[in-house]
């Protein structure tokens, strides 16, 4: 599991944990009101390529 923050321009797109045991995308708010997301590597790759198709991102 790793912490992943994706920033688009100056806006934070998501903040969360890349976790291959995640069965589906989920999110929860912490005590400070920050939304934390949990997602698999595949879900994250799909999101990156959806936002930036020219990147054609493929994880190693």
N, CA, C and O atoms as a GROMACS GRO file, in nm:
protein
  240
    1UNK      N    1   0.085  -0.115   0.000
    1UNK     CA    2   0.000   0.000   0.000
    1UNK      C    3   0.090   0.122   0.000
    1UNK      O    4   0.190   0.126   0.071
    2UNK      N    5   0.055   0.222  -0.080
    2UNK     CA    6   0.134   0.344  -0.082
    2UNK      C    7   0.044   0.465  -0.087
    2UNK      O    8  -0.067   0.459  -0.140
    3UNK      N    9   0.092   0.574  -0.031
    3UNK     CA   10   0.019   0.700  -0.034
    3UNK      C   11   0.034   0.759  -0.173
    3UNK      O   12   0.144   0.762  -0.228
    4UNK      N   13  -0.076   0.806  -0.228
    4UNK     CA   14  -0.072   0.860  -0.362
    4UNK      C   15  -0.151   0.989  -0.365
    4UNK      O   16  -0.268   0.991  -0.325
    5UNK      N   17  -0.092   1.095  -0.411
    5UNK     CA   18  -0.162   1.221  -0.429
    5UNK      C   19  -0.142   1.264  -0.573
    5UNK      O   20  -0.029   1.278  -0.619
    6UNK      N   21  -0.250   1.283  -0.644
    6UNK     CA   22  -0.241   1.325  -0.783
    6UNK      C   23  -0.284   1.471  -0.792
    6UNK      O   24  -0.393   1.507  -0.746
    7UNK      N   25  -0.200   1.554  -0.849
    7UNK     CA   26  -0.229   1.696  -0.861
    7UNK      C   27  -0.245   1.730  -1.008
    7UNK      O   28  -0.161   1.696  -1.091
    8UNK      N   29  -0.354   1.798  -1.039
    8UNK     CA   30  -0.378   1.844  -1.176
    8UNK      C   31  -0.371   1.995  -1.173
    8UNK      O   32  -0.452   2.061  -1.108
    9UNK      N   33  -0.274   2.050  -1.244
    9UNK     CA   34  -0.244   2.193  -1.241
    9UNK      C   35  -0.217   2.232  -1.096
    9UNK      O   36  -0.121   2.183  -1.038
   10UNK      N   37  -0.298   2.317  -1.038
   10UNK     CA   38  -0.279   2.353  -0.898
   10UNK      C   39  -0.390   2.295  -0.810
   10UNK      O   40  -0.402   2.331  -0.693
   11UNK      N   41  -0.471   2.206  -0.866
   11UNK     CA   42  -0.580   2.147  -0.793
   11UNK      C   43  -0.548   2.002  -0.758
   11UNK      O   44  -0.499   1.926  -0.841
   12UNK      N   45  -0.575   1.965  -0.636
   12UNK     CA   46  -0.558   1.827  -0.594
   12UNK      C   47  -0.674   1.746  -0.649
   12UNK      O   48  -0.790   1.776  -0.623
   13UNK      N   49  -0.642   1.641  -0.726
   13UNK     CA   50  -0.744   1.556  -0.786
   13UNK      C   51  -0.788   1.450  -0.686
   13UNK      O   52  -0.908   1.429  -0.668
   14UNK      N   53  -0.693   1.384  -0.624
   14UNK     CA   54  -0.729   1.289  -0.520
   14UNK      C   55  -0.614   1.270  -0.423
   14UNK      O   56  -0.498   1.297  -0.454
   15UNK      N   57  -0.650   1.224  -0.306
   15UNK     CA   58  -0.553   1.196  -0.202
   15UNK      C   59  -0.594   1.063  -0.142
   15UNK      O   60  -0.707   1.047  -0.094
   16UNK      N   61  -0.504   0.969  -0.144
   16UNK     CA   62  -0.545   0.841  -0.090
   16UNK      C   63  -0.437   0.735  -0.096
   16UNK      O   64  -0.318   0.763  -0.113
   17UNK      N   65  -0.484   0.612  -0.081
   17UNK     CA   66  -0.397   0.496  -0.073
   17UNK      C   67  -0.417   0.406  -0.193
   17UNK      O   68  -0.528   0.362  -0.221
   18UNK      N   69  -0.308   0.380  -0.262
   18UNK     CA   70  -0.310   0.282  -0.370
   18UNK      C   71  -0.290   0.147  -0.303
   18UNK      O   72  -0.185   0.121  -0.245
   19UNK      N   73  -0.391   0.061  -0.312
   19UNK     CA   74  -0.393  -0.064  -0.237
   19UNK      C   75  -0.450  -0.173  -0.327
   19UNK      O   76  -0.570  -0.175  -0.354
   20UNK      N   77  -0.365  -0.264  -0.372
   20UNK     CA   78  -0.411  -0.367  -0.464
   20UNK      C   79  -0.510  -0.464  -0.402
   20UNK      O   80  -0.572  -0.543  -0.475
   21UNK      N   81  -0.526  -0.461  -0.271
   21UNK     CA   82  -0.629  -0.546  -0.210
   21UNK      C   83  -0.766  -0.478  -0.212
   21UNK      O   84  -0.866  -0.539  -0.175
   22UNK      N   85  -0.771  -0.351  -0.255
   22UNK     CA   86  -0.899  -0.280  -0.263
   22UNK      C   87  -0.985  -0.344  -0.371
   22UNK      O   88  -0.944  -0.355  -0.487
   23UNK      N   89  -1.104  -0.385  -0.333
   23UNK     CA   90  -1.196  -0.448  -0.428
   23UNK      C   91  -1.265  -0.344  -0.517
   23UNK      O   92  -1.301  -0.373  -0.631
   24UNK      N   93  -1.282  -0.224  -0.463
   24UNK     CA   94  -1.344  -0.116  -0.539
   24UNK      C   95  -1.297   0.016  -0.482
   24UNK      O   96  -1.237   0.022  -0.374
   25UNK      N   97  -1.325   0.121  -0.555
   25UNK     CA   98  -1.291   0.255  -0.510
   25UNK      C   99  -1.375   0.287  -0.386
   25UNK      O  100  -1.495   0.261  -0.384
   26UNK      N  101  -1.312   0.344  -0.283
   26UNK     CA  102  -1.386   0.386  -0.165
   26UNK      C  103  -1.326   0.516  -0.113
   26UNK      O  104  -1.213   0.551  -0.146
   27UNK      N  105  -1.402   0.585  -0.031
   27UNK     CA  106  -1.352   0.708   0.029
   27UNK      C  107  -1.414   0.727   0.167
   27UNK      O  108  -1.524   0.681   0.195
   28UNK      N  109  -1.339   0.796   0.252
   28UNK     CA  110  -1.388   0.829   0.385
   28UNK      C  111  -1.325   0.960   0.429
   28UNK      O  112  -1.215   0.994   0.385
   29UNK      N  113  -1.396   1.032   0.515
   29UNK     CA  114  -1.343   1.158   0.568
   29UNK      C  115  -1.283   1.136   0.704
   29UNK      O  116  -1.336   1.061   0.786
   30UNK      N  117  -1.168   1.203   0.727
   30UNK     CA  118  -1.106   1.193   0.859
   30UNK      C  119  -1.162   1.302   0.950
   30UNK      O  120  -1.251   1.378   0.910
   31UNK      N  121  -1.111   1.310   1.072
   31UNK     CA  122  -1.163   1.406   1.170
   31UNK      C  123  -1.146   1.551   1.127
   31UNK      O  124  -1.215   1.639   1.178
   32UNK      N  125  -1.052   1.576   1.035
   32UNK     CA  126  -1.030   1.712   0.986
   32UNK      C  127  -1.111   1.744   0.861
   32UNK      O  128  -1.099   1.852   0.805
   33UNK      N  129  -1.195   1.648   0.817
   33UNK     CA  130  -1.278   1.671   0.700
   33UNK      C  131  -1.208   1.642   0.568
   33UNK      O  132  -1.263   1.670   0.462
   34UNK      N  133  -1.087   1.587   0.573
   34UNK     CA  134  -1.014   1.553   0.450
   34UNK      C  135  -1.064   1.419   0.400
   34UNK      O  136  -1.072   1.322   0.476
   35UNK      N  137  -1.097   1.414   0.271
   35UNK     CA  138  -1.144   1.290   0.211
   35UNK      C  139  -1.025   1.206   0.165
   35UNK      O  140  -0.943   1.252   0.086
   36UNK      N  141  -1.016   1.084   0.217
   36UNK     CA  142  -0.913   0.989   0.179
   36UNK      C  143  -0.975   0.881   0.093
   36UNK      O  144  -1.081   0.827   0.126
   37UNK      N  145  -0.908   0.850  -0.018
   37UNK     CA  146  -0.958   0.750  -0.110
   37UNK      C  147  -0.870   0.624  -0.104
   37UNK      O  148  -0.752   0.632  -0.070
   38UNK      N  149  -0.930   0.511  -0.135
   38UNK     CA  150  -0.857   0.384  -0.145
   38UNK      C  151  -0.896   0.323  -0.279
   38UNK      O  152  -1.013   0.316  -0.315
   39UNK      N  153  -0.792   0.279  -0.353
   39UNK     CA  154  -0.816   0.230  -0.489
   39UNK      C  155  -0.703   0.135  -0.528
   39UNK      O  156  -0.595   0.140  -0.470
   40UNK      N  157  -0.730   0.050  -0.625
   40UNK     CA  158  -0.627  -0.042  -0.674
   40UNK      C  159  -0.536   0.029  -0.773
   40UNK      O  160  -0.568   0.138  -0.822
   41UNK      N  161  -0.424  -0.032  -0.803
   41UNK     CA  162  -0.333   0.023  -0.904
   41UNK      C  163  -0.404   0.037  -1.037
   41UNK      O  164  -0.391   0.139  -1.104
   42UNK      N  165  -0.481  -0.065  -1.075
   42UNK     CA  166  -0.553  -0.061  -1.203
   42UNK      C  167  -0.651   0.056  -1.207
   42UNK      O  168  -0.660   0.126  -1.308
   43UNK      N  169  -0.724   0.078  -1.098
   43UNK     CA  170  -0.817   0.191  -1.094
   43UNK      C  171  -0.742   0.324  -1.106
   43UNK      O  172  -0.789   0.416  -1.173
   44UNK      N  173  -0.626   0.333  -1.043
   44UNK     CA  174  -0.547   0.455  -1.049
   44UNK      C  175  -0.493   0.479  -1.191
   44UNK      O  176  -0.496   0.591  -1.241
   45UNK      N  177  -0.444   0.373  -1.254
   45UNK     CA  178  -0.394   0.384  -1.392
   45UNK      C  179  -0.507   0.432  -1.484
   45UNK      O  180  -0.486   0.520  -1.568
   46UNK      N  181  -0.625   0.374  -1.468
   46UNK     CA  182  -0.739   0.415  -1.551
   46UNK      C  183  -0.771   0.562  -1.530
   46UNK      O  184  -0.801   0.633  -1.627
   47UNK      N  185  -0.766   0.609  -1.406
   47UNK     CA  186  -0.796   0.750  -1.375
   47UNK      C  187  -0.691   0.842  -1.438
   47UNK      O  188  -0.726   0.945  -1.497
   48UNK      N  189  -0.564   0.807  -1.427
   48UNK     CA  190  -0.457   0.888  -1.486
   48UNK      C  191  -0.476   0.898  -1.637
   48UNK      O  192  -0.467   1.007  -1.694
   49UNK      N  193  -0.502   0.785  -1.702
   49UNK     CA  194  -0.519   0.785  -1.848
   49UNK      C  195  -0.648   0.853  -1.891
   49UNK      O  196  -0.657   0.904  -2.002
   50UNK      N  197  -0.748   0.853  -1.805
   50UNK     CA  198  -0.872   0.926  -1.834
   50UNK      C  199  -0.848   1.077  -1.832
   50UNK      O  200  -0.896   1.150  -1.918
   51UNK      N  201  -0.772   1.123  -1.730
   51UNK     CA  202  -0.744   1.266  -1.718
   51UNK      C  203  -0.641   1.316  -1.819
   51UNK      O  204  -0.652   1.428  -1.870
   52UNK      N  205  -0.541   1.234  -1.847
   52UNK     CA  206  -0.433   1.272  -1.937
   52UNK      C  207  -0.411   1.162  -2.041
   52UNK      O  208  -0.314   1.087  -2.029
   53UNK      N  209  -0.499   1.149  -2.142
   53UNK     CA  210  -0.488   1.040  -2.240
   53UNK      C  211  -0.354   1.036  -2.311
   53UNK      O  212  -0.307   0.927  -2.345
   54UNK      N  213  -0.293   1.149  -2.335
   54UNK     CA  214  -0.166   1.150  -2.408
   54UNK      C  215  -0.052   1.090  -2.325
   54UNK      O  216   0.053   1.056  -2.379
   55UNK      N  217  -0.072   1.077  -2.194
   55UNK     CA  218   0.032   1.020  -2.108
   55UNK      C  219   0.049   0.871  -2.136
   55UNK      O  220   0.160   0.817  -2.124
   56UNK      N  221  -0.059   0.804  -2.174
   56UNK     CA  222  -0.056   0.658  -2.197
   56UNK      C  223   0.022   0.589  -2.086
   56UNK      O  224   0.111   0.508  -2.112
   57UNK      N  225  -0.013   0.623  -1.962
   57UNK     CA  226   0.059   0.571  -1.845
   57UNK      C  227   0.039   0.422  -1.830
   57UNK      O  228  -0.073   0.372  -1.833
   58UNK      N  229   0.150   0.351  -1.813
   58UNK     CA  230   0.151   0.206  -1.786
   58UNK      C  231   0.246   0.183  -1.670
   58UNK      O  232   0.364   0.214  -1.682
   59UNK      N  233   0.199   0.130  -1.557
   59UNK     CA  234   0.290   0.108  -1.443
   59UNK      C  235   0.392   0.001  -1.474
   59UNK      O  236   0.369  -0.087  -1.558
   60UNK      N  237   0.505   0.008  -1.406
   60UNK     CA  238   0.612  -0.089  -1.427
   60UNK      C  239   0.587  -0.214  -1.347
   60UNK      O  240   0.667  -0.308  -1.352
   0.00000   0.00000   0.00000
